[in-house]
Amino acid sequence: MNIIDGLQNLIKNFIENEESLSIDLKKNEYDVPVVTIRVSHSDMRKVIGIQGKIYRAIKTLVRFSLRNDLADVIIDVVGQ
C-alpha cells in the first residue's frame, strides 16, 4: 500500500461524500512533495479539523511515510 491508498482509506472514514475524494502526490519546482486532497466543500471542514488538528496529523503521516523529516511537505485541501 502506498501513501495515496493509505490516505484515501483514512479520509474515507470521516467524510460523507466519498465519491468526491481524490488525492494526488507531486513535487513542486523545489523538489518539495505536494499532496493535493480534493473533497466536496461540505467535507473540507472534516478533513482540516478543529484548529487544523486533522490537517497536521495528515501532514505528519505523509512526512513519516515519505521519510522526509528534514524537509517540508505541502498539503493542499481543495473543495470541489
Secondary structure, 3 states (H helix, E strand, C coil): CCHHHHHHHHHHCCCCCHHHCEEEEEECCCCCEEEEEEECHHHHHHHHCHHHHHHHHHHHHHHHHCCCCCCCCEEEEEEC
